[in-house]
Amino acid sequence: MKVESVLTNKDVPDNIRDAFNECIQPDEQLLFVVVGDLSLKAKYETTAIGVTGSGFMVYDPERGEPLKKYAHSDVSDAKVKRMYGNARLRVNFKDGTHEDVFRFTYSVATLADMAAAFIENIAAGKTVEEEYDVVAATYEKLMNVCPKCGRTLLHPGAECINCQSKGKIAKKLLKYVKPESKTLIFCLFLSVLTTAVALAPPYMTGRLVDKVLPDKNRGALGWIVLALFGTYIFQHLIGALRGYLLRCSGDRIVLSLRNDVYKKAQSLPLRFYDKTSTGSVINRISGDTNTLQAFMLRISQEVVVQLFLGVGIIIIMLILNWRLTLLSIIPVPLVVVGAKIFGRKILPFYRRIWRRWAGVVSVLTDTIPNIRVTKSFAGEERTVNKFKSYNSEWLNVDMSAARIATVFPHIVSFFVTCGSLLIWSIGGNWVISGTGGLTTGLLVSFLSYASMFYGPVNFFAYLNDSYQQALSAAEKVFDILDAEDEPDEAKGNCPPITGKIEFRNVNFSFDRTKKVLSDVNVTIEPGEIVGIVGTTGSGKSTLVNLLMRFYDNYEGEILVDGVNIKNIDLQYYRSQIGFVQQDPMMFSDTVYNNIAYGKPDAHVEEVIHAAEVANAHEFIARQPDGYDTVLGERGVGLSGGERQRVSIARAVLKNPSLLIFDEATAAVDSETEHLIQEAIERLISGRTTLMIAHRLSTLRKANRIIVVDQGRIIENDTPEALMELKGKYYKLVQIQTMADQLARSKKEENFD
């Protein structure tokens, strides 16, 4: 493996790449490269350490011998020694000597720690394959972090939302504004119209003070009052129409945005939800989309209006008196500088506020649906204390932000007030002294225009606050919208599925640091009923998760009827699998719709037949509204066994080619287990079936048993053959038999 394809934190310069390639032997494989930024002489230079399975090479242009190679077999240990502002990788050799081989700043320290651990572990006799997984995981985490701001990226190598140009974010949001462009342009026209009309009253007021009142002209007074009345009616009528149109447009914008976010949330892989709480996702769909809606409307409307108003007022003020105009804009530079400082300080707080509030929502989404668990374990007080704790954290951050967010507006208002006082003092003196050609009416008009002018100044000063809130919300929304979908590159490829399953050399790890499945090889023939057993955490459910394509980042191949499952249309493939979980999830809907979830267009007769096969028709018929009975959240209204049988009916109606039962009878009593077993036996006839079970009595119909232990298949044969083998399966049967006998004995004692 040459340098071009290895793991590295930066692009490897051509001279270093060539030097490494020349040094690598034909049978060697370069595993990873750490590109450094200091020479051993503490000068800023591009250096690098390249590691293979047999040794490592260090390139340092400040040395007499730029490239030096070392063997792992000569190493005793390797450690990173941190110093002030930089660090060194020191290697101790078995001959008693030591050498500082690599120097770097703290930006490379994590990778250097990883390289040192790899070299030391290989020298100690550990396998390259095992240690390389740790290296790959370290690089993957590094690639998930923005090198500029340190924020987590959507996926390795993705563009950082925080650091990308704001024009790109605006372009993404423009997609949702564009369908409403005609309405928004019309609203903008109305805004310009009302703004232009709003410029007239101050001028009329000046004429009133200078001409009408001194001349005691009642006719002119009546006309001016009437004109002002008409102006105000026009403003408010047009304003009401504009407000209604904007409200409707805004609702349609947020509707489209929410739909897209929710749709994308449905198509994200499970590994996204492994790292992101449901409370956080809910908060993005509800709260953050509202924030973006408000900001988009503000940008598309108010910015243009306020800019037009500010420019118009400045022109009028210059016409009235250019000297006073210059005085009135003195506070503006101070406000602009203050707004920039305010924006830099407030943005981190908005991000922290979002995280704290997402934490509060997560507590709500965890505890409210699980209120029965809370009450059954008398955990009300603990739950309340937890909620109070998260709420207090949010309050502390919000109050810290409030200190900045409330002080800044008052500072702006103070400067604006000072500008008005400046106009009063200097303009008033000019009126009193009769200099500067300024009249009382003109001063009153000018002050009115000045107060109007400070409106746009305040708007643009506070716009940065709204922008920072919207930017924080946009980052969270685009975390979902820009995330990678579940891979479905074979869309449209829908081969017939008869049920042959093959795992070929399958290895899987959630984070590449610990393998959950190792070297899994197994073949299941069509129509075979296979039981999967093993201790908790052995990897049974992970096998099923990979077969369901909940995770695709595994090594090896999984084939169904000879076709790699990655080459089958994802939705079609899953539609051919009936999956019955240990804890069946029900929707807050009718029993009928819960059964028909996998086949919404099913006839009533089909649904009832599926319920009868699942031994569910009898208890459904006893419900107050039968099949139309609406279940509570997560199936409240049915017992655990009843929910399980509804889940089996759902699978029956689907008529799948493959069946998977994940602990289907783990949490029910013996009588209910018997009913479920009857339903399962009807359902599995002629279908390839995988049955994960702790309760081994569930597997009485299994043709074959697969025993999984620590991610490996250690036994794979008929139940009879495994009992004769007296291995792991035999021990599990013995343990469970003893447990059942003990339970029966206690039951008989209690009965006596």
N, C-alpha and C positions, 0 to 999 in steps of 0.2 A: 504494500500500500504506500503510494508516494505521498508527498506533502500536500498535493492539491486536494486530497480527499480526507485528510485527517481532521480530528477535532482540534480547534484552535480558537483563541479568544480574539485574534485580529488577523488581518491578511498578512501572510508571511512574505516579507520582502524577497525579491527575486534572488539577491545574492545569498541570503540565508537558505532559501529553498534549494538553490543549486548546490550549496555546500552540503546540506543534509542528504540530498539525493545521491551525491557522489560517495558519501560515507556509508550509506546503507548497503549491506550485503544482499545478494539476490534472494537468500532465504529469510531475510529479516522483514519485519512489518512495522512501519512507523505508526504508533498508536495515537499519540497526541503531541501537540506543540504548545508551549506557553511563551508568548512573545512578551519580553520585558522592556523596561524603559530606562535602565541605569546600567552602566558598566561597573565592573568590580572596582574601578578607580573613582566611582561616584560621579561620573560625568553622564549627562543625558545622552544616551545612545540606544539604538534599537538592538536589543539582544534577544536570545531565544534559547530555550532548552527543549530538545526533542527526545521523546522516550519511546523505546522499542521493548519487545519482550525480553531481550537479552541484555540491554544496557541503555545508556542515555548519552546524548551529545549536547554540548553547550557551545553556543556561538557568542563571542565577545570581541568586537573589533579593537578594543583597547589593549588586548593581550598580544604578546609576540606571536602566539599561535592562536589565531582567531577561533578555530574549531578544535575542540578537544572531546575525546570519547572515553566513556567509563563503562565497565561491566557491572551488572547487578551482583554477580557472584563475588566481587571484591568488596562490596559494601557491608559495613557492620550496622550502621543506622544513618538516617538522614533527618535533619531537623531544620525548621525555619527559625532564625534568630532575629527578633524584632528589635530595631533601634529607633532613634529619634528621626522620624520622617521617612525611614526606609528600612529594609530588612535584607537578610542574606540567607541563602540556602547552604547549609554546612553539611558536608558528608564526612562521616567517620569510616575509615577503611579497616579491614580486618588485620592489616599489618601494623596497626597502632597509629597511623598518621591520620590527619584530617585536612580538609580543604574547603574553602568557601568557593563554590562553583558558579553561583548565580546571585546577582544583586538586583533589587527592584524596589519600586515605591509600593505603598499600601494598596494601590489600585489593583495590583496583581497578587496580593498576599494570599487570598483564598485559593487561587489556582496553584500557587507555589506550595501551600500546605498540602493540597491534594497530590501534587507531584512527589513531594517528599514522602508522604504516606505510601504512595504506590511503589516507589523505589525501595523503601524499607521493607514493605510486605513481600515484594517479589524476592528480595534478598533473603528473607526469612523462610522462603519455600512455598508461599501461597501461589495459587494458580493465576495466570495472566487473565483468563476469562472472568474469573470472579472479581478481581480487582478492577478490571476494565469497566464493569457495570457501574461501579462507584464513580469512576472518572466520567463516564458518559452522563450520569445523573448530575454531577457537579457542573459540567458544561451546559447541560440542558437548563438547569436553574439559572446559570449565568446568562444564557441567551434569553431567558424570560424576564430579564431586568434591563431597563433602559440605562445605558452607560452614562447618559447626561444627567438625568434627574433621579435615577434609582427606583422609578416606579415599575411595578410588575406589568409585563406586556401581555397581550391577549394570547399569543403563542410565540414560540421561539422565532426570533428574527422579525417579528411584526413591528410596524412603525408605532412609535410611542404617541398616544393621543395627546398627551400633555405637551410634547415637544414639536409635534407636526405643525405646519403653518395653519394659522387660524382660518386662512382662506379655504383650506380643504374641509375643515369642519363646517364652515358656512355653506360650501358647495353641497355637502351631504344634507344639511338642513333645508337647503333651497328646494330639494326634491319634494318636500312636504308642503312648501309654501306655493310652489308653481301652480298646482291645480286651482288655487284661490287667487291667482294673479289679477284676473279681471275685477273681481270684487274688491281686492285690496287697492288696485289702482284707482277705482272709483271712489273708495273711501279716502284715499290720499288726495284726490281732487277736491272732495268735500272739505277735507282738513285745510287745504290751502285756501279754499274759498272762505271758510269761517275765520281763518287767521287773518286774511286780508281785510275782512270786515271788522275784525277786532282792533285793527290799527286806527280806525276812524274815531272812536269815542274820545281818546285823549286830545286830539286836535280840536274836536267840537267843544270839549271842556275849556280849552284855552281861549277859543273864540268867545265862549260864554262869559269868561272872567274879564277879558280885555274889551269886548265890544258891547255885548248885549246887556250885562248888568250895569256898567257905568252909564249907558245910554237909556236905561230903563225901558228897553224895547220889548214889550210883552208879546208882540206878534212873532218876533224873531225867537224869543224864548220858547214859545209854544212849538214853533217849527223844529227847533233843535231838540227839545224834549221828545217830540213825536219821532224825529229821526233816530234818536237814541233808543226809543222804545222798539221801533221797527228793527233796528240793528240787533238788539238783544233777543227778540222773538226769532229772527232768522238764525242767529247763532245757536240757540237752544233747540230749535226744531231740527236743523241740520245735524247738530250734535247728537240728538236722540236717534236719528236715522243711522248716522255713522256708527254709533255705539252698538245698535242692533245688528248691523251688517258685520261688524268686527267680531261680535260675540259668536255669530253663526259660523263665520270663517274660522275663527279660533277653535271652535268645537270640532269642525271637520278636520282641521289640521291635527289636533291632538288625537282624534279618532284614528286617523290614518297611521300616525306614529305609534300609538298603542297597539294597533293591529299588527304592525310590522314587528314590534318588539316581542309581542306574545307569540307570533308565528315563528320567529327566530328562536325563541326560548324552547319551543316544542321540537325544533330540529337539532338542538345542541346535543353533543354526546354526553354520556353519563359522567365522564371524567370532569366536565365543566361543573356539574352539580356536586361532585365530590369535593370541590374546592370553594364553591359559592353557596351560601345559605339561601334557602327559599325566601326568607324574609328580605334579604338583599334584593333578590330578583323582583319580588312583589313591590318593593319600594321604588325600584327603577320604572316599573310599568305604570305605577300610579303617580307618585309624587314628582319624580324627575321629568316625566313627560309634560306635566302641568307647568313646571318651571320653564322648560324650553318653549312651550306654547306662548307663555306670557312674554318671553324675551323676543321671540320671532315676530310677534305682533308689534312689540315696541320698536324693534329695529326697522320693520317695514313701514311703519307709520310715523311714529313720534320723532324719529331722528330727522326725517326730511322736513316735517312740519316745524320742529324747533329750530332747525337750521334756517329755513325760510323766514321764520319769525325773527330770529336774531339778526339776520342780514337786513331784512326790511326795516327793523327798528333802528339799526345803526345808520342806515341811509337817511331815514327821517330825522334822527338826532343830529347828524352832520349838517343837514339842511337847516335845522332850527338853530343850532349853535355848535360849531365845531370845537370851541374851547371846552365847553362843558362835556362834550362827548369824550374828549381825551381824558378828562377827569373821571368820568364814569367807568372807563375800562381799566383803570389802574388796578382794581382788585382781581381782574381776570387772570393775569399770569400766576398770581399766588394760588388761585383756585385750581388752575391746571396742574401746577407742580404738586400741590397737596393731593389732588386726585390720583396722580401717579404713585405717590408714596403710599396712599391709602390702599390702592389696588394691590401693591406688592405685599402689604402687611395682612390684608384681609383674606386673600386667596387660600393660604394654608388652613385658616380657620374654617372656611366653608367645606374643605375636604374632610377635616376632622369632624365637623358637625355631621356631615353625611355618614361617615363611618359609625359614629356613636348612635345616630338615629337608626341606621340599618341594624345595629345591635339590638336596639329597643324593639324594632319590628320583628327581629328573629326570635326574641323571647316570646313575643305575642304569638307568632305562628307555631312555636314549639309547645307552649303551655295551654293555650285556649283549646285547640283540638284534643289535647290529652288531659282534659280536666278530670276525667274519671280516674286516671292514674294518679293525678295529684291528690284527689280526695281520698282514694283508697289507701294511700301511704301517708295521709295526714300531712301533706307537703304544702298546704296553702301558705303557711307563714314563710317557709323557705322560698317559695315561688314569688311571693310578694316582695321579700327582701332582695331577691335577685333582680326583679323588675325595678325596684327602687334604686339598686346599685347602678344598673345600666342607665336609668333615667337621670341619676345624679351625675354620671359621667357626661351625658349629653348636656345637662344644665351647666356644668362647669365650663365646658368648651364654648357653649353658646354665650355664657356671660362674659367670657374672655373676649369673644368676638364683639359682643355688645359694647364693651368699653371703647373699642375702636370705631364701630359702626355708628354709635350715637354721638361721639365727640366730634367726628369729622363734619357732619351736617351743621353743627352749631358753630364750628370754626368758619365754615363757608358763609353761613348767615351773618356772622359777625363782620366779616370782610365786606359783604354786600351792604350791610347797614352802614358801615364806615363810608362806603362809596356814596350812599344817599346823603349822609351827613356832610360829606365834602361838597356835594352839589348844593345843599341847602346853605352852607356857610358862605361859599364863594359866590354862588348865584344870587343868594339873598343880598349880599353886600353890593353886587352889581345893580340889583333892582333899586336898593335904597339910594345908592350914589348916582343912579341914572347913567352908569357907564356900561359899555359892552353891548348896547342896543337890546337889553333884556327887559321884558315887561313881566308883570306879575302873572298874567295868563300864560305867557310863553314858559315861564319857570314852572308853573303848575303842570302844563302839558309835558314839559321835558322830564319832570319828576315821574309822571305817569308812565312815559315811555321807558325811563330808566328802570322803574320797578318791573315793567314787562320784560325788559332786556335781561334782567337778572334771573328771570324764569328759565330761559334757555341755558344760561350759564349754570344754574343749579342742576338742570336736567343732565347736561353733559358731564357735570361733576359727579352726579350720582349714577350715571350710566355705567361707570366702571364697576360699581357695586353689583348692579344687575348682571353685567357681563361676567363677572367672576362667579356669581351663583350659577348662571347658565352654563359656563364652561365646566364647572364641577359636575353639573347634571349631565351635560353632553358626554363627558368622559365615561360616566357610569352607563348611560344608555348605549353608547357605541361599544362599550365592553361586550354587550350582547349582540348588537347589530353587526359588528365586525368580527365576532368570534367565528371560528371554523365550524362549519356544519358537520354532522355525521357524514363520513365518507360514503358516497353512493355513486361510484364511478360507472357502475354497470346498469344504470337506469334503463329499463325497457327489456332487459334480458330476463325472461321468465320461463326457465326450463321446467318441465314436469318433475315433481319431486315424489319419489317412491319411498325414501326413508333410509338409504344407506349412509352411515356417518363414519368419517375417518378423521382421526387426529394424527398428524404426521410431525414428529419432532417439535411439538408445541412447547414453547417456554413463554412465561408471562410474569411481568413485574409491574406493580402500580407506579412505582417511582424509580425503578431501575437500581435500587439499592438492595432489595431483597426479593428473590424469586418466589412467587406464589405457586407457580407450576413449573416443573422441570422435566424436560424430555418426555412429554406425554405422547405415547403411541398406542392407539387403540382403534379397532374397527368394529362397528355395530351394523349387523345385517338388517335389511328391510323386514319389518314385522317383529323384530326381536324386542323382548322386554328385559331391560337391563337395570339392575339396582346399583346405586352408587352409595357406598357407605364409607365411614371414616370418622375420626374424632373431630371435634369442633376446631375449625381453623385449618383443616387439612387441605382444603382447596376444592371441595365438592361443588359448592355454589359457583366458584370461579369458572369451573369447567362449563357449567350451564350458561353463565354470563357470556363467555366467549362464543359458545354455540349460538346464542341469541343475538350476537354481534352488538352487545352493549359496549364492548371494548374491542378495538381493532388493532391496537398497537402491540401485537404479540409476534413472536418469532415462530416460524414453521407454517404449516398449512392446516386448515380445517376444510374438509370436502364433504359435500352432500351429493350423493349419486355421481361421484367422480368430478364434480365441479367445485372449484374453490368458492366458498360462500361470499368472498369479497367480489366475485364476478357475477353475482346474482342481484337483481333489483332488490333493494333493501326492504321496501314496503311489501312487495310480493313475497319475499322470503319469510318475513315475520308473519305474514298472513297465513302461511302454511304450518305454523307452529302453534299448538295449544299449550299455554303456560299457566299452570295452577300453582300459586305461591302459598307459602306457609301462612302468611297473614294476608288473606285476599282483600284487596282494596275495592270498596264500593263507592259509587258516586252519589251525591245528593240528588237522586232522581227516582223514578219509579222502579219497582222490581223488574218490570217488563224491559225497560230501557237498559237496565244493568245487564240483563241476560243477553239482550240484542246488541250490546255495545260493539262486538266484533263483526256484526252483520246487521246494520241499521235497517235494511230493507226487507228483513225477514218477515214471513207471514206469521200470524198469530198461532196457527197450528204448529209451525216449526218451533216457536218459542216454548209452547206447552210441551211438545214432544221432548225437547231438550231438557226441560225441567223434570219430566217423568223419568228420563234416563238417569238423571242426576239425583233421583230420590228427593226432589225438592218440591214437586207439584202439590203434595199433600199439605205441607206447612204454609206454602204460599196461598193456597186456597182458603186457609183459615185466617189470613190477614184481613183486617177490616175492609180494605178495598181490593183484596186479591192481588192480581198482577199490577194494578194501578196504585198500590200502596207506595207512598213516597218515603224513602229511607232518609234517616238523618245523616249528619256528616260522618263519613267513613263507614256507613252501613249501620248506624244506630237504629235499633228496632229489630235487629236479627241477632241471634246468638252466633258464637264463633263457628259452630258446626253448620248452621244454616247459611251463613255467609260463604263457607267453604263449598257447600253444595250449589249455591248460586254461581260461584266461580267455576265449578265443574260444568254446570249447565251452559255457561258462557263458552267454555271450550268445546262442548258437544255441538252447539249451534254452529260454531266456526268450521266444523268438520275438517280438522287439520290432518296433514300427512305425518307430522311429528308431534309427539306429546311429551311434555316435561312436567313432572310433579316435584316440587321442592318442599319436602316435609309437609305433605298435604294433610296428614292426620296427627301432626305433632302436638296440637293443643286442644284435643277433643277427648271426650270420655269414650269408654269401650263401645257403648251402644251406638253412639254417633259414628265412631270409627267403622263399625260394621256397615252402617248405611253408606258411608263414604266409600268404603271398600267395594261394596256392591256396585256403586255408580262408576267407580274407576274400572272395575272389571268389564262392565258393559262398554265403556268408552275405549279401552285399549285394544279391543279385538281387531286384529289385522293391522295395527299401527305400530310403527317404531316408537318405543316408549323408554324414556329415562326417568327413573324414580330415585330421588335423593331421600334417604330415610335414616333416622336414628332408631325409630321403632321398627325393628327388623321383621315383625309380623306383617308389616305392610308389603313386604317383598315376597310374599308366598307364591305369587304368580310369575316371579322373575325367572327367565331362562338362564341368566348369567349375572354374576355379581362382580363389580369392580370395586376394589378396596383402594382408597386414596390415603396416603400418609405423607405429611410434610411436602405436599405438592407433587408427589410421585405416585404412579400406579404400581403398587407392590404385589397385588394379587388380582387375577382376572380369569375366572372360570365359572363353571356351574356351581350352585350352592352345595351340592353333594360332594363335588371334588374339593372344594375349599374346606369343608368340614373334615374330610379325610386328611387334608394337608396339615390341619391343626396350626394354622398361622394366625394372622391378625383377625380375619373374619371369625375363625373358631373362638378366639378369645372374646370378641365382641358378643357373639351369641351366648357364650357361657356367662358373661357378666350380666347380660340382659335377662337370661333365664333365672339366674339367682335373684336378681332384683324383682322380677315378677313373682317368684315364689315367696319372697319376703313380704311383698305387698299383699299377696293373698293370705298369708299367715296372719298378718296384722289385722286384715279385714275380718277373718274368722274369729280372732280373739275379741275384737270389738263387738262382733255380732253375738258371741256367747255372753 
